[in-house]
């Protein structure tokens, strides 16, 4: 999967203009089906209080609540080149099970983050990143899963938002309520695990503030392993 970060300055300006024209409409979603896997290891190392604190005090709000007169705290135009952490509902449930000494039924598959990007057709999408511990280093790579490929589009009801479409043609809106400040989330994980963090070297200078974030979380590390930037198709967890 290609992304706009590989383009030049003109591409970036075009992308910013495109983001400026996007308006996200709040969408009420139904109950979610049960999953067999959670999406990050925060449940295992941070626990319920920290996860709830992150979701309460460091949540990235692109939608707001128009019915209650609550405006969004963030907008898409200022979010190009920015990473956001993801703490999904399954992770919180897993943390609660661990806190009660109950064997979790949700598997650990990595730490998730997302960033805005373009696909080869010029569609605005969310690019998923997954961090897994490899040789005692929390290593992030771009990943792709059709069920999590959220594209800005109009659904059959005429609502514009970021949607993914499953094999049965069902539309699912992007999980806006699960986004948190990436720096705070990553720092919390690194503080608990005491592992260094690695991103593809050619992405560090492109993603907004990432070099400073890595410098902060890797302060106590003697070395940081850089990974190759392979755009491989990789499931982010179902």
C-alpha positions, -999 to +999 in steps of 0.1 A: +000+000+000+014+034-010+008+066+010+010+103+005+041+105+026+061+092-003+052+123-024+066+158-027+056+191-012+028+196-038+013+163-029+013+173+007-005+206-001-031+187-022-036+163+007-041+191+032-066+208+009-084+175+006-085+170+044-098+206+048-129+197+028-138+166+048-166+168+074-171+139+097-207+132+105-214+114+139-228+079+134-247+058+158-235+022+156-251-010+168-236-037+190-204-052+179-199-088+174-175-108+196-139-109+185-113-135+192-084-111+195-076-078+211-055-052+193-028-041+218-007-051+247-017-021+268-042-043+286-014-065+298+010-039+311-010-008+319-041-021+336-077-008+338-070+026+356-044+037+331-064+026+300-094+044+313-073+075+321-059+076+286-094+072+270-108+099+293-081+125+294-060+119+263-087+109+238-084+124+203-119+137+194-126+143+157-164+140+160-177+159+191-213+157+200-234+182+181-266+172+199-250+184+232-232+213+217-198+197+222-173+206+194-144+183+183-111+189+199-091+179+168-096+183+130-083+163+101-066+192+084-040+194+112-036+157+114-016+148+084+017+132+093+004+124+128+002+091+146-027+083+170-027+054+194-056+029+194-071+014+226-100-008+216-129-021+237-115-056+236-083-044+252-102-028+281-122-060+286-090-080+286-075-057+313-106-061+334-103-099+332-066-098+341-074-076+371-099-102+384-074-131+379-096-145+351-078-160+321-083-136+292-102-149+262-088-122+239-054-129+225-025-104+223-015-093+188+003-060+192+001-023+198-019-004+173-016+031+159-030+049+128-021+078+106-039+095+077-028+085+042-038+082+006-042+049-013-031+044-049-065+056-061-062+089-042-087+079-015-081+093+020-077+063+044-063+055+078-030+036+076-027+011+104+006+005+123+013-025+145+040-027+172+052-061+184+081-069+206+109-084+185+143-092+202+132-070+232+124-040+209+089-027+204+090-026+166+063-008+145+055-017+109+028-006+085+001-033+083-030-039+061-062-059+066-092-056+043-116-056+073-098-026+087-092-006+056-113+025+064-119+047+034-136+081+034-168+074+014-205+078+014-225+048+027-259+036+012-277+059+037-259+089+023-237+095+053-201+105+046-175+091+070-146+067+071-161+032+064-149-003+060-170-028+041-170-065+050-174-094+026-212-093+032-214-056+021-220-044+057-206-009+065-187-003+097-176+032+108-141+040+119-138+035+158-133+072+166-138+067+203-107+045+205-081+071+195-057+085+221-026+107+221+001+084+207+030+100+226+013+096+260+002+061+253+036+050+240+054+066+269+031+047+293+039+014+277+076+020+275+077+031+311+062-002+322+080-025+298+114-007+297+118-017+260+131+007+233+109+015+203+117+012+166+100+026+135+111+023+098+140+048+095+126+066+065+093+072+082+108+088+114+115+121+096+081+121+078+057+115+107+050+146+127+070+147+160+080+111+158+117+117+161+112+137+193+088+111+207+113+083+200+141+103+215+121+107+247+109+071+251+143+057+241+163+079+264+174+050+287+182+027+258+217+020+246+206+013+211+176+015+188+171-010+161+158+004+128+135-018+107+131-019+070+101-001+055+082-031+040+047-024+029+036-060+034+000-072+037-003-081+073-035-087+093-039-063+123-062-087+142-098-098+137 
